Amino acid sequence: MIKSLAKRILVTAIFAALSGCSSLQFTDIFQGYNSQMKSVKAAQRQGDFVKAQSLLNERSVSNSSYVLGLLERGRLEFLANNWSASQQTFAQAYIEVEEQRNKAKIQISKGFEKLGAVVSNDNAISYQVPYYEQSMLHSYQALNYLFQHDLEGALVEIRRANLVQENALKAYEQEIHQAQNELYNSGMSKDSLASTYPSMADTIGQVKNGFQNAFTFYLSGIFYEASGALNDAYIDYKRAIEIYPENPYLQQDILRLATRLGMQDDLVNFQQRFGKYQTPRGNGQGQIVVLIEKDIVNSKQDVGLNLPVGRSNGGLKFFSFSLPVYQGTLPHYSQSTFKSADKTYQANEIVRIQSLAAKDLQEQLPSLLTRQVVRVVAKEQMRQKLSREAGDVGNILASIYNIASERADTRSWSTLPDQVNIVRMNVPVGEQTLQVQINGQQKSIAVKVQANRITLIKFSAIGSYTEYQTINL
């Protein structure tokens, strides 16, 4: 009788909350997103992008990870060169992101989601697409349009990508300050978290925040140049170089356009920082720009911590928390080289997406931990209630559920590349052959170069898979 009562109370409590949150699947309660994506990423590393798509979990529109599923699918379709399908998938993802943004503006209540999160975990909350993922969404969408020979459509997406970063910069300090205040009010000390949470410093590296993406601005500059809008290109190259000043190709682009546009004050400043513009030799040349995507971004892992929480009577009690973390150090990749005629060019990094992801997570930790405090306290109260009403059986059942359901939110866009490099070279007009060395493999790329035009090469190097596409802009 007591056992039956305990089970009924526990099941009723759980389903009362979860029934109001149809967005949550039981797979998401008891299995982390990183585990769900392992087989997908394994197929991606083999270059079998169709199989990877088939392994993605099907999620309904009401599912809390629906938009994330769209991002994963759109990325895999992009890698499979299915530009039209990827475009449609990313377009739907953009609609979902805009709906999230509009809801945030008018502060629509998320009571049901929060209730589901209290009795389960953060996977019950709709996935909020981070700024860096939004900028990558628009960057890939721009490339989808480009490879369908729609430069105007690509420029629309580039403007959206730039707007994402502008909005992020405006909201950044306010969001960080608000999250830290909420953590303090929850009774949790930020210092306690810092002393026990694994450091992500090696993964974060030198990035200043989790949203400024030099690759997006560089891509924007290329597209504006191709459309003849040199002033717009110059503005975005300047934005990119403030984020990634050590990239030599970006330095030369800034010097080249500052010289061409007569930006004398800027030119003096940039020459002091980067030296003089290296004017290409010979006439009748075109440019080749190579974008190299390397490997796959690591997934978040689940780490368990015991942390003290302040109580209303002024005392402290330790609770078990489950938080996401990016573990390990950044991998080092072999140097990629591109040889044209008698000149060799080395690829240089323009963004480390893994570092952006880790920095974004670090900035989100106060908010994540605040929700954790609310959840573990609520679960503890439920356990105490069941213990009083159903004795040891209720206590055991509630404890088992609390432990089993306490999973960190390890969701992130997991099929993104770890790193993007660039190469830019001036070459003679006509049919050219590039000798490429990447991931220990040798490749020959035949391209047709047009005078004073840009030939774009998108190169993917994921695991043992290497492939490329070219297009004249």
MOMOFEN-V369737 format. One record per residue. PSI is psi in whole degrees, -180 to 180 (999 if undefined). Layout:
psi:PSI
psi:PSI
//
This chain:
psi:-46
psi:-42
psi:-44
psi:-42
psi:-44
psi:-45
psi:-43
psi:-42
psi:-46
psi:-49
psi:-42
psi:-43
psi:-42
psi:-50
psi:-28
psi:-38
psi:-47
psi:-26
psi:-25
psi:-3
psi:76
psi:-6
psi:-10
psi:129
psi:151
psi:-27
psi:-38
psi:-26
psi:-45
psi:-6
psi:128
psi:154
psi:-35
psi:-37
psi:-39
psi:-26
psi:-2
psi:-46
psi:-33
psi:-47
psi:-31
psi:-43
psi:-36
psi:-42
psi:-25
psi:-3
psi:11
psi:79
psi:-27
psi:-44
psi:-41
psi:-41
psi:-40
psi:-21
psi:-8
psi:139
psi:133
psi:128
psi:135
psi:166
psi:-32
psi:-7
psi:143
psi:-20
psi:21
psi:-48
psi:-35
psi:-39
psi:-37
psi:-41
psi:-44
psi:-45
psi:-44
psi:-39
psi:-43
psi:-37
psi:-37
psi:-46
psi:-30
psi:6
psi:23
psi:73
psi:-42
psi:-46
psi:-42
psi:-40
psi:-45
psi:-41
psi:-45
psi:-33
psi:-41
psi:-39
psi:-40
psi:-40
psi:-44
psi:-42
psi:-41
psi:-38
psi:-41
psi:-45
psi:-41
psi:-38
psi:-40
psi:-36
psi:-44
psi:6
psi:52
psi:135
psi:140
psi:40
psi:-46
psi:-44
psi:-43
psi:-37
psi:-43
psi:-38
psi:-34
psi:-40
psi:-3
psi:-97
psi:-177
psi:-13
psi:-13
psi:-16
psi:139
psi:134
psi:121
psi:111
psi:117
psi:160
psi:-41
psi:-33
psi:-36
psi:-42
psi:-35
psi:-35
psi:-50
psi:-31
psi:-46
psi:-36
psi:-38
psi:-42
psi:-35
psi:-47
psi:-42
psi:-45
psi:-5
psi:16
psi:39
psi:84
psi:-35
psi:-44
psi:-38
psi:-40
psi:-34
psi:-44
psi:-36
psi:-40
psi:-38
psi:-40
psi:-42
psi:-38
psi:-37
psi:-47
psi:-35
psi:-45
psi:-39
psi:-41
psi:-38
psi:-39
psi:-15
psi:-60
psi:-39
psi:-43
psi:-41
psi:-45
psi:-43
psi:-43
psi:-40
psi:-37
psi:-43
psi:-39
psi:-44
psi:-43
psi:-21
psi:-10
psi:6
psi:139
psi:130
psi:-32
psi:-35
psi:-41
psi:-44
psi:-31
psi:-17
psi:-26
psi:135
psi:139
psi:138
psi:18
psi:-41
psi:-33
psi:-38
psi:-39
psi:-132
psi:4
psi:142
psi:-31
psi:178
psi:22
psi:-21
psi:118
psi:106
psi:-29
psi:-44
psi:-44
psi:-36
psi:-43
psi:-41
psi:-44
psi:-41
psi:-47
psi:-41
psi:-40
psi:-45
psi:-30
psi:-2
psi:3
psi:76
psi:-36
psi:-43
psi:-40
psi:-43
psi:-42
psi:-44
psi:-31
psi:-38
psi:-41
psi:-42
psi:-41
psi:-23
psi:-26
psi:-40
psi:69
psi:-16
psi:-4
psi:117
psi:-32
psi:-40
psi:-39
psi:-45
psi:-35
psi:-43
psi:-47
psi:-40
psi:-49
psi:-34
psi:-38
psi:-48
psi:-37
psi:-2
psi:32
psi:77
psi:-45
psi:-46
psi:-42
psi:-42
psi:-45
psi:-48
psi:-34
psi:-35
psi:-33
psi:-39
psi:-2
psi:-173
psi:156
psi:132
psi:93
psi:127
psi:146
psi:147
psi:157
psi:171
psi:48
psi:161
psi:178
psi:143
psi:127
psi:127
psi:128
psi:119
psi:113
psi:129
psi:127
psi:-158
psi:141
psi:143
psi:153
psi:156
psi:148
psi:166
psi:125
psi:135
psi:135
psi:148
psi:116
psi:147
psi:141
psi:132
psi:140
psi:164
psi:-27
psi:7
psi:-7
psi:-180
psi:145
psi:138
psi:136
psi:156
psi:129
psi:150
psi:115
psi:152
psi:153
psi:149
psi:115
psi:158
psi:-180
psi:167
psi:131
psi:151
psi:131
psi:151
psi:151
psi:133
psi:133
psi:149
psi:124
psi:126
psi:119
psi:-118
psi:14
psi:136
psi:135
psi:136
psi:137
psi:144
psi:141
psi:138
psi:-22
psi:144
psi:98
psi:-33
psi:-39
psi:-40
psi:-43
psi:-44
psi:-40
psi:-41
psi:-43
psi:-43
psi:-40
psi:-25
psi:-10
psi:-43
psi:-42
psi:-43
psi:-44
psi:-34
psi:-45
psi:-35
psi:-42
psi:-48
psi:-43
psi:-50
psi:-34
psi:-43
psi:-41
psi:-38
psi:-39
psi:-38
psi:-40
psi:-42
psi:-39
psi:-46
psi:-34
psi:-40
psi:-40
psi:-23
psi:11
psi:-150
psi:-34
psi:-46
psi:-40
psi:-44
psi:-46
psi:-45
psi:-40
psi:-42
psi:-45
psi:-44
psi:-42
psi:-45
psi:-35
psi:-11
psi:89
psi:135
psi:153
psi:99
psi:20
psi:138
psi:164
psi:97
psi:-5
psi:5
psi:157
psi:158
psi:-38
psi:147
psi:128
psi:163
psi:155
psi:139
psi:130
psi:149
psi:127
psi:159
psi:154
psi:148
psi:-169
psi:125
psi:150
psi:124
psi:135
psi:120
psi:135
psi:117
psi:133
psi:38
psi:6
psi:151
psi:134
psi:152
psi:131
psi:122
psi:127
psi:153
psi:115
psi:132
psi:149
psi:129
psi:27
psi:165
psi:130
psi:119
psi:133
psi:122
psi:120
psi:130
psi:128
psi:96
psi:112
psi:-125
psi:-3
psi:130
psi:132
psi:161
psi:161
psi:148
psi:153
psi:141
psi:127
psi:999
//
